[in-house]
Amino acid sequence: MESTTYQIIDLQTGNAVSGIYKFAQRNRARNRAEKLNLEYGAHRYTARPTFQA
């Protein structure tokens, strides 16, 4: 069974910004990315799913 996790990615550098969020916490990851975007002033961060077998 696949396990899906989410990471907040900096789109400018391609690096992960913060910890790993489980599937149940995907909205928390999206909200954190949105908060970072508002702080930065542009769309720079995204919550990207990571699929693991």
All heavy atoms as TSV, in Angstrom:
chain	resi	resn	atom	element	x	y	z
A	1	MET	N	N	0.842	-1.193	0.000
A	1	MET	CA	C	0.000	0.000	0.000
A	1	MET	C	C	0.879	1.246	0.000
A	1	MET	O	O	1.891	1.295	0.684
A	1	MET	CB	C	-0.904	-0.029	1.223
A	1	MET	CG	C	-1.827	1.135	1.310
A	1	MET	SD	S	-2.944	0.939	2.704
A	1	MET	CE	C	-3.679	2.518	2.697
A	2	GLU	N	N	0.480	2.207	-0.775
A	2	GLU	CA	C	1.244	3.453	-0.847
A	2	GLU	C	C	1.031	4.294	0.397
A	2	GLU	O	O	-0.038	4.295	0.990
A	2	GLU	CB	C	0.811	4.274	-2.059
A	2	GLU	CG	C	1.417	3.839	-3.339
A	2	GLU	CD	C	1.137	4.814	-4.453
A	2	GLU	OE1	O	0.508	5.853	-4.200
A	2	GLU	OE2	O	1.549	4.532	-5.578
A	3	SER	N	N	2.042	5.003	0.734
A	3	SER	CA	C	1.984	5.943	1.837
A	3	SER	C	C	2.278	7.332	1.276
A	3	SER	O	O	3.309	7.540	0.646
A	3	SER	CB	C	3.013	5.534	2.885
A	3	SER	OG	O	3.500	6.613	3.574
A	4	THR	N	N	1.358	8.247	1.467
A	4	THR	CA	C	1.505	9.591	0.918
A	4	THR	C	C	1.863	10.557	2.036
A	4	THR	O	O	1.193	10.599	3.063
A	4	THR	CB	C	0.207	10.044	0.245
A	4	THR	OG1	O	-0.162	9.092	-0.734
A	4	THR	CG2	C	0.388	11.392	-0.417
A	5	THR	N	N	2.919	11.321	1.832
A	5	THR	CA	C	3.306	12.376	2.760
A	5	THR	C	C	3.419	13.674	1.984
A	5	THR	O	O	3.503	13.673	0.757
A	5	THR	CB	C	4.652	12.052	3.443
A	5	THR	OG1	O	5.647	11.876	2.452
A	5	THR	CG2	C	4.558	10.805	4.304
A	6	TYR	N	N	3.433	14.765	2.688
A	6	TYR	CA	C	3.534	16.093	2.065
A	6	TYR	C	C	4.731	16.825	2.636
A	6	TYR	O	O	5.034	16.718	3.818
A	6	TYR	CB	C	2.265	16.906	2.347
A	6	TYR	CG	C	1.085	16.461	1.520
A	6	TYR	CD1	C	0.359	15.332	1.840
A	6	TYR	CD2	C	0.705	17.176	0.392
A	6	TYR	CE1	C	-0.713	14.925	1.076
A	6	TYR	CE2	C	-0.364	16.781	-0.384
A	6	TYR	CZ	C	-1.066	15.650	-0.035
A	6	TYR	OH	O	-2.121	15.251	-0.804
A	7	GLN	N	N	5.415	17.558	1.767
A	7	GLN	CA	C	6.518	18.411	2.172
A	7	GLN	C	C	6.288	19.799	1.602
A	7	GLN	O	O	5.736	19.943	0.507
A	7	GLN	CB	C	7.850	17.888	1.642
A	7	GLN	CG	C	8.361	16.686	2.352
A	7	GLN	CD	C	9.751	16.321	1.858
A	7	GLN	OE1	O	10.052	16.449	0.683
A	7	GLN	NE2	N	10.586	15.877	2.768
A	8	ILE	N	N	6.730	20.806	2.321
A	8	ILE	CA	C	6.661	22.177	1.825
A	8	ILE	C	C	7.943	22.442	1.055
A	8	ILE	O	O	9.046	22.314	1.585
A	8	ILE	CB	C	6.477	23.178	2.976
A	8	ILE	CG1	C	5.165	22.877	3.680
A	8	ILE	CG2	C	6.504	24.600	2.450
A	8	ILE	CD1	C	4.907	23.724	4.888
A	9	ILE	N	N	7.787	22.783	-0.225
A	9	ILE	CA	C	8.919	22.967	-1.133
A	9	ILE	C	C	9.047	24.441	-1.499
A	9	ILE	O	O	8.062	25.104	-1.805
A	9	ILE	CB	C	8.716	22.140	-2.418
A	9	ILE	CG1	C	8.497	20.671	-2.098
A	9	ILE	CG2	C	9.879	22.327	-3.376
A	9	ILE	CD1	C	9.683	19.985	-1.479
A	10	ASP	N	N	10.274	24.940	-1.462
A	10	ASP	CA	C	10.583	26.280	-1.945
A	10	ASP	C	C	10.767	26.173	-3.451
A	10	ASP	O	O	11.689	25.509	-3.925
A	10	ASP	CB	C	11.865	26.775	-1.275
A	10	ASP	CG	C	12.239	28.184	-1.670
A	10	ASP	OD1	O	11.689	28.711	-2.662
A	10	ASP	OD2	O	13.103	28.768	-0.996
A	11	LEU	N	N	9.875	26.775	-4.222
A	11	LEU	CA	C	9.907	26.637	-5.677
A	11	LEU	C	C	11.107	27.333	-6.309
A	11	LEU	O	O	11.516	26.976	-7.414
A	11	LEU	CB	C	8.606	27.184	-6.276
A	11	LEU	CG	C	7.342	26.417	-5.889
A	11	LEU	CD1	C	6.117	27.139	-6.429
A	11	LEU	CD2	C	7.403	24.998	-6.389
A	12	GLN	N	N	11.689	28.302	-5.629
A	12	GLN	CA	C	12.823	29.022	-6.189
A	12	GLN	C	C	14.106	28.196	-6.101
A	12	GLN	O	O	14.896	28.164	-7.032
A	12	GLN	CB	C	13.001	30.358	-5.473
A	12	GLN	CG	C	13.993	31.279	-6.129
A	12	GLN	CD	C	13.959	32.667	-5.508
A	12	GLN	OE1	O	13.274	32.904	-4.531
A	12	GLN	NE2	N	14.719	33.576	-6.078
A	13	THR	N	N	14.295	27.520	-4.978
A	13	THR	CA	C	15.511	26.724	-4.794
A	13	THR	C	C	15.285	25.236	-4.997
A	13	THR	O	O	16.235	24.507	-5.268
A	13	THR	CB	C	16.088	26.941	-3.382
A	13	THR	OG1	O	15.140	26.473	-2.415
A	13	THR	CG2	C	16.417	28.393	-3.145
A	14	GLY	N	N	14.054	24.770	-4.817
A	14	GLY	CA	C	13.749	23.352	-4.958
A	14	GLY	C	C	13.981	22.546	-3.699
A	14	GLY	O	O	13.855	21.329	-3.703
A	15	ASN	N	N	14.333	23.210	-2.614
A	15	ASN	CA	C	14.624	22.528	-1.355
A	15	ASN	C	C	13.373	22.426	-0.481
A	15	ASN	O	O	12.487	23.275	-0.542
A	15	ASN	CB	C	15.711	23.269	-0.578
A	15	ASN	CG	C	17.023	23.290	-1.320
A	15	ASN	OD1	O	17.332	22.379	-2.079
A	15	ASN	ND2	N	17.804	24.332	-1.113
A	16	ALA	N	N	13.350	21.401	0.357
A	16	ALA	CA	C	12.274	21.259	1.338
A	16	ALA	C	C	12.509	22.273	2.456
A	16	ALA	O	O	13.642	22.492	2.890
A	16	ALA	CB	C	12.253	19.850	1.902
A	17	VAL	N	N	11.422	22.904	2.902
A	17	VAL	CA	C	11.540	23.972	3.896
A	17	VAL	C	C	11.359	23.439	5.307
A	17	VAL	O	O	12.145	23.721	6.197
A	17	VAL	CB	C	10.507	25.081	3.609
A	17	VAL	CG1	C	10.543	26.141	4.685
A	17	VAL	CG2	C	10.777	25.687	2.257
A	18	SER	N	N	10.309	22.686	5.542
A	18	SER	CA	C	10.029	22.223	6.896
A	18	SER	C	C	9.857	20.717	6.899
A	18	SER	O	O	10.182	20.042	5.926
A	18	SER	CB	C	8.790	22.922	7.444
A	18	SER	OG	O	7.668	22.568	6.681
A	19	GLY	N	N	9.320	20.199	7.973
A	19	GLY	CA	C	9.195	18.764	8.167
A	19	GLY	C	C	8.247	18.074	7.208
A	19	GLY	O	O	7.731	18.655	6.258
A	20	ILE	N	N	8.048	16.807	7.474
A	20	ILE	CA	C	7.192	15.956	6.657
A	20	ILE	C	C	5.826	15.860	7.326
A	20	ILE	O	O	5.733	15.628	8.532
A	20	ILE	CB	C	7.821	14.563	6.506
A	20	ILE	CG1	C	9.156	14.685	5.763
A	20	ILE	CG2	C	6.891	13.623	5.778
A	20	ILE	CD1	C	9.951	13.414	5.731
A	21	TYR	N	N	4.776	16.053	6.544
A	21	TYR	CA	C	3.407	15.979	7.023
A	21	TYR	C	C	2.759	14.704	6.495
A	21	TYR	O	O	2.916	14.361	5.326
A	21	TYR	CB	C	2.599	17.187	6.542
A	21	TYR	CG	C	3.087	18.501	7.085
A	21	TYR	CD1	C	4.078	19.214	6.433
A	21	TYR	CD2	C	2.549	19.029	8.249
A	21	TYR	CE1	C	4.532	20.420	6.929
A	21	TYR	CE2	C	2.993	20.239	8.749
A	21	TYR	CZ	C	3.982	20.931	8.093
A	21	TYR	OH	O	4.430	22.125	8.593
A	22	LYS	N	N	2.037	14.001	7.356
A	22	LYS	CA	C	1.329	12.797	6.941
A	22	LYS	C	C	0.109	13.175	6.115
A	22	LYS	O	O	-0.286	14.331	6.057
A	22	LYS	CB	C	0.902	11.993	8.165
A	22	LYS	CG	C	2.080	11.473	8.951
A	22	LYS	CD	C	1.612	10.651	10.111
A	22	LYS	CE	C	2.816	10.146	10.891
A	22	LYS	NZ	N	2.430	9.329	12.022
A	23	PHE	N	N	-0.498	12.165	5.488
A	23	PHE	CA	C	-1.659	12.398	4.631
A	23	PHE	C	C	-2.788	13.074	5.399
A	23	PHE	O	O	-3.455	13.966	4.877
A	23	PHE	CB	C	-2.139	11.079	4.033
A	23	PHE	CG	C	-3.326	11.233	3.135
A	23	PHE	CD1	C	-3.180	11.747	1.860
A	23	PHE	CD2	C	-4.585	10.882	3.563
A	23	PHE	CE1	C	-4.259	11.900	1.014
A	23	PHE	CE2	C	-5.683	11.032	2.729
A	23	PHE	CZ	C	-5.519	11.536	1.465
A	24	ALA	N	N	-2.992	12.694	6.638
A	24	ALA	CA	C	-4.062	13.278	7.447
A	24	ALA	C	C	-3.801	14.744	7.770
A	24	ALA	O	O	-4.729	15.481	8.097
A	24	ALA	CB	C	-4.240	12.491	8.742
A	25	GLN	N	N	-2.557	15.185	7.659
A	25	GLN	CA	C	-2.185	16.567	7.973
A	25	GLN	C	C	-1.955	17.390	6.708
A	25	GLN	O	O	-1.320	18.432	6.752
A	25	GLN	CB	C	-0.916	16.592	8.806
A	25	GLN	CG	C	-1.057	15.924	10.146
A	25	GLN	CD	C	0.268	15.830	10.861
A	25	GLN	OE1	O	1.310	15.728	10.238
A	25	GLN	NE2	N	0.219	15.854	12.177
A	26	ARG	N	N	-2.506	16.957	5.566
A	26	ARG	CA	C	-2.251	17.649	4.304
A	26	ARG	C	C	-2.775	19.075	4.310
A	26	ARG	O	O	-2.148	19.968	3.757
A	26	ARG	CB	C	-2.824	16.864	3.138
A	26	ARG	CG	C	-4.317	16.704	3.151
A	26	ARG	CD	C	-4.767	15.692	2.100
A	26	ARG	NE	N	-6.193	15.496	2.098
A	26	ARG	CZ	C	-6.846	14.677	2.923
A	26	ARG	NH1	N	-6.185	13.985	3.823
A	26	ARG	NH2	N	-8.152	14.560	2.845
A	27	ASN	N	N	-3.907	19.325	4.964
A	27	ASN	CA	C	-4.422	20.696	5.035
A	27	ASN	C	C	-3.519	21.571	5.888
A	27	ASN	O	O	-3.355	22.760	5.604
A	27	ASN	CB	C	-5.851	20.708	5.574
A	27	ASN	CG	C	-6.850	20.228	4.562
A	27	ASN	OD1	O	-6.595	20.317	3.360
A	27	ASN	ND2	N	-7.967	19.704	5.018
A	28	ARG	N	N	-2.928	21.015	6.914
A	28	ARG	CA	C	-1.983	21.764	7.745
A	28	ARG	C	C	-0.765	22.164	6.918
A	28	ARG	O	O	-0.263	23.292	7.033
A	28	ARG	CB	C	-1.565	20.918	8.939
A	28	ARG	CG	C	-0.679	21.656	9.903
A	28	ARG	CD	C	-0.383	20.823	11.112
A	28	ARG	NE	N	-1.614	20.633	11.873
A	28	ARG	CZ	C	-1.700	19.899	12.964
A	28	ARG	NH1	N	-0.638	19.277	13.424
A	28	ARG	NH2	N	-2.848	19.772	13.598
A	29	ALA	N	N	-0.291	21.262	6.059
A	29	ALA	CA	C	0.852	21.560	5.191
A	29	ALA	C	C	0.497	22.657	4.198
A	29	ALA	O	O	1.284	23.571	3.955
A	29	ALA	CB	C	1.302	20.298	4.458
A	30	ARG	N	N	-0.708	22.565	3.600
A	30	ARG	CA	C	-1.134	23.589	2.640
A	30	ARG	C	C	-1.288	24.945	3.312
A	30	ARG	O	O	-0.907	25.980	2.744
A	30	ARG	CB	C	-2.454	23.180	1.999
A	30	ARG	CG	C	-2.324	22.010	1.075
A	30	ARG	CD	C	-3.670	21.607	0.541
A	30	ARG	NE	N	-3.583	20.343	-0.170
A	30	ARG	CZ	C	-4.574	19.480	-0.268
A	30	ARG	NH1	N	-5.742	19.732	0.286
A	30	ARG	NH2	N	-4.420	18.361	-0.934
A	31	ASN	N	N	-1.843	24.962	4.516
A	31	ASN	CA	C	-2.002	26.223	5.245
A	31	ASN	C	C	-0.652	26.818	5.619
A	31	ASN	O	O	-0.477	28.039	5.558
A	31	ASN	CB	C	-2.848	26.010	6.499
A	31	ASN	CG	C	-4.302	25.771	6.184
A	31	ASN	OD1	O	-4.776	26.128	5.113
A	31	ASN	ND2	N	-5.009	25.157	7.114
A	32	ARG	N	N	0.303	25.980	5.980
A	32	ARG	CA	C	1.642	26.463	6.317
A	32	ARG	C	C	2.320	27.071	5.081
A	32	ARG	O	O	2.945	28.129	5.160
A	32	ARG	CB	C	2.479	25.319	6.876
A	32	ARG	CG	C	3.889	25.690	7.199
A	32	ARG	CD	C	3.976	26.554	8.430
A	32	ARG	NE	N	5.366	26.833	8.703
A	32	ARG	CZ	C	5.826	28.022	9.038
A	32	ARG	NH1	N	4.994	29.023	9.210
A	32	ARG	NH2	N	7.095	28.209	9.246
A	33	ALA	N	N	2.164	26.421	3.937
A	33	ALA	CA	C	2.733	26.954	2.691
A	33	ALA	C	C	2.076	28.282	2.338
A	33	ALA	O	O	2.754	29.225	1.915
A	33	ALA	CB	C	2.552	25.948	1.558
A	34	GLU	N	N	0.772	28.375	2.514
A	34	GLU	CA	C	0.068	29.625	2.226
A	34	GLU	C	C	0.527	30.743	3.164
A	34	GLU	O	O	0.711	31.884	2.732
A	34	GLU	CB	C	-1.442	29.411	2.350
A	34	GLU	CG	C	-2.263	30.623	2.023
A	34	GLU	CD	C	-2.124	31.074	0.573
A	34	GLU	OE1	O	-1.788	30.230	-0.283
A	34	GLU	OE2	O	-2.330	32.267	0.298
A	35	LYS	N	N	0.754	30.420	4.425
A	35	LYS	CA	C	1.243	31.419	5.385
A	35	LYS	C	C	2.638	31.905	4.996
A	35	LYS	O	O	2.936	33.102	5.072
A	35	LYS	CB	C	1.260	30.818	6.785
A	35	LYS	CG	C	1.600	31.799	7.871
A	35	LYS	CD	C	1.561	31.130	9.223
A	35	LYS	CE	C	0.330	31.591	9.940
A	35	LYS	NZ	N	0.295	31.141	11.337
A	36	LEU	N	N	3.493	30.985	4.548
A	36	LEU	CA	C	4.835	31.385	4.095
A	36	LEU	C	C	4.752	32.253	2.855
A	36	LEU	O	O	5.525	33.206	2.707
A	36	LEU	CB	C	5.684	30.145	3.827
A	36	LEU	CG	C	6.136	29.362	5.050
A	36	LEU	CD1	C	6.768	28.045	4.633
A	36	LEU	CD2	C	7.099	30.176	5.887
A	37	ASN	N	N	3.814	31.945	1.946
A	37	ASN	CA	C	3.634	32.759	0.744
A	37	ASN	C	C	3.181	34.164	1.091
A	37	ASN	O	O	3.651	35.145	0.504
A	37	ASN	CB	C	2.612	32.111	-0.197
A	37	ASN	CG	C	3.183	30.940	-0.941
A	37	ASN	OD1	O	4.374	30.883	-1.202
A	37	ASN	ND2	N	2.333	29.993	-1.277
A	38	LEU	N	N	2.268	34.279	2.028
A	38	LEU	CA	C	1.802	35.603	2.445
A	38	LEU	C	C	2.930	36.402	3.088
A	38	LEU	O	O	3.052	37.608	2.876
A	38	LEU	CB	C	0.621	35.473	3.401
A	38	LEU	CG	C	-0.687	35.016	2.768
A	38	LEU	CD1	C	-1.721	34.764	3.854
A	38	LEU	CD2	C	-1.199	36.037	1.789
A	39	GLU	N	N	3.760	35.722	3.858
A	39	GLU	CA	C	4.895	36.383	4.494
A	39	GLU	C	C	5.916	36.839	3.451
A	39	GLU	O	O	6.475	37.927	3.548
A	39	GLU	CB	C	5.547	35.409	5.480
A	39	GLU	CG	C	6.654	36.002	6.306
A	39	GLU	CD	C	7.186	34.995	7.300
A	39	GLU	OE1	O	6.370	34.376	8.008
A	39	GLU	OE2	O	8.419	34.817	7.352
A	40	TYR	N	N	6.146	36.005	2.426
A	40	TYR	CA	C	7.102	36.340	1.375
A	40	TYR	C	C	6.547	37.391	0.421
A	40	TYR	O	O	7.287	38.215	-0.112
A	40	TYR	CB	C	7.486	35.069	0.603
A	40	TYR	CG	C	8.501	35.298	-0.474
A	40	TYR	CD1	C	9.820	35.610	-0.164
A	40	TYR	CD2	C	8.146	35.215	-1.811
A	40	TYR	CE1	C	10.761	35.824	-1.155
A	40	TYR	CE2	C	9.081	35.421	-2.808
A	40	TYR	CZ	C	10.383	35.728	-2.476
A	40	TYR	OH	O	11.316	35.947	-3.468
A	41	GLY	N	N	5.234	37.353	0.165
A	41	GLY	CA	C	4.608	38.342	-0.698
A	41	GLY	C	C	4.372	37.863	-2.121
A	41	GLY	O	O	3.973	38.643	-2.971
A	42	ALA	N	N	4.656	36.603	-2.398
A	42	ALA	CA	C	4.443	36.027	-3.726
A	42	ALA	C	C	4.329	34.511	-3.568
A	42	ALA	O	O	4.581	33.974	-2.496
A	42	ALA	CB	C	5.599	36.361	-4.659
A	43	HIS	N	N	3.958	33.834	-4.659
A	43	HIS	CA	C	3.832	32.378	-4.600
A	43	HIS	C	C	5.204	31.746	-4.753
A	43	HIS	O	O	5.753	31.647	-5.849
A	43	HIS	CB	C	2.889	31.881	-5.704
A	43	HIS	CG	C	2.619	30.418	-5.600
A	43	HIS	ND1	N	1.821	29.895	-4.631
A	43	HIS	CD2	C	3.072	29.381	-6.331
A	43	HIS	CE1	C	1.771	28.584	-4.771
A	43	HIS	NE2	N	2.534	28.250	-5.804
A	44	ARG	N	N	5.773	31.331	-3.624
A	44	ARG	CA	C	7.105	30.733	-3.627
A	44	ARG	C	C	7.086	29.333	-3.038
A	44	ARG	O	O	7.938	28.510	-3.373
A	44	ARG	CB	C	8.059	31.621	-2.824
A	44	ARG	CG	C	9.464	31.086	-2.779
A	44	ARG	CD	C	10.407	32.041	-2.118
A	44	ARG	NE	N	11.752	31.473	-2.070
A	44	ARG	CZ	C	12.824	32.146	-1.734
A	44	ARG	NH1	N	12.716	33.424	-1.437
A	44	ARG	NH2	N	13.996	31.566	-1.706
A	45	TYR	N	N	6.145	29.028	-2.162
A	45	TYR	CA	C	6.113	27.763	-1.452
A	45	TYR	C	C	4.884	26.953	-1.847
A	45	TYR	O	O	3.829	27.515	-2.117
A	45	TYR	CB	C	6.097	28.003	0.063
A	45	TYR	CG	C	7.274	28.803	0.532
A	45	TYR	CD1	C	7.197	30.178	0.704
A	45	TYR	CD2	C	8.495	28.206	0.801
A	45	TYR	CE1	C	8.273	30.923	1.131
A	45	TYR	CE2	C	9.585	28.927	1.214
A	45	TYR	CZ	C	9.472	30.295	1.387
A	45	TYR	OH	O	10.552	31.025	1.798
A	46	THR	N	N	5.038	25.633	-1.871
A	46	THR	CA	C	3.914	24.759	-2.178
A	46	THR	C	C	4.033	23.490	-1.344
A	46	THR	O	O	5.132	23.078	-0.972
A	46	THR	CB	C	3.867	24.411	-3.670
A	46	THR	OG1	O	2.671	23.708	-3.949
A	46	THR	CG2	C	5.058	23.601	-4.118
A	47	ALA	N	N	2.882	22.891	-1.047
A	47	ALA	CA	C	2.847	21.605	-0.352
A	47	ALA	C	C	2.769	20.526	-1.416
A	47	ALA	O	O	1.760	20.377	-2.083
A	47	ALA	CB	C	1.674	21.542	0.598
A	48	ARG	N	N	3.841	19.790	-1.602
A	48	ARG	CA	C	3.923	18.798	-2.676
A	48	ARG	C	C	3.807	17.389	-2.082
A	48	ARG	O	O	4.505	17.057	-1.123
A	48	ARG	CB	C	5.249	18.953	-3.387
A	48	ARG	CG	C	5.404	18.045	-4.577
A	48	ARG	CD	C	6.651	18.352	-5.341
A	48	ARG	NE	N	6.535	19.665	-5.974
A	48	ARG	CZ	C	7.542	20.336	-6.508
A	48	ARG	NH1	N	8.756	19.826	-6.456
A	48	ARG	NH2	N	7.355	21.499	-7.066
A	49	PRO	N	N	2.939	16.558	-2.656
A	49	PRO	CA	C	2.830	15.181	-2.166
A	49	PRO	C	C	4.036	14.349	-2.574
A	49	PRO	O	O	4.612	14.539	-3.651
A	49	PRO	CB	C	1.558	14.659	-2.817
A	49	PRO	CG	C	1.385	15.493	-4.017
A	49	PRO	CD	C	1.976	16.832	-3.713
A	50	THR	N	N	4.417	13.435	-1.689
A	50	THR	CA	C	5.492	12.499	-1.941
A	50	THR	C	C	4.913	11.101	-1.778
A	50	THR	O	O	4.359	10.772	-0.749
A	50	THR	CB	C	6.636	12.692	-0.920
A	50	THR	OG1	O	7.036	14.054	-0.949
A	50	THR	CG2	C	7.816	11.805	-1.227
A	51	PHE	N	N	5.012	10.289	-2.833
A	51	PHE	CA	C	4.446	8.952	-2.815
A	51	PHE	C	C	5.544	7.939	-2.536
A	51	PHE	O	O	6.587	7.955	-3.175
A	51	PHE	CB	C	3.777	8.636	-4.155
A	51	PHE	CG	C	2.712	9.626	-4.517
A	51	PHE	CD1	C	2.955	10.604	-5.465
A	51	PHE	CD2	C	1.484	9.584	-3.897
A	51	PHE	CE1	C	1.973	11.525	-5.800
A	51	PHE	CE2	C	0.505	10.504	-4.222
A	51	PHE	CZ	C	0.749	11.476	-5.173
A	52	GLN	N	N	5.280	7.068	-1.566
A	52	GLN	CA	C	6.251	6.029	-1.203
A	52	GLN	C	C	5.567	4.671	-1.289
A	52	GLN	O	O	4.434	4.521	-0.847
A	52	GLN	CB	C	6.766	6.260	0.209
A	52	GLN	CG	C	7.436	7.594	0.379
A	52	GLN	CD	C	7.700	7.935	1.823
A	52	GLN	OE1	O	7.200	7.282	2.717
A	52	GLN	NE2	N	8.492	8.967	2.056
A	53	ALA	N	N	6.261	3.710	-1.828
A	53	ALA	CA	C	5.680	2.364	-1.972
A	53	ALA	C	C	5.815	1.581	-0.697
A	53	ALA	O	O	6.567	1.821	0.154
A	53	ALA	CB	C	6.365	1.629	-3.106
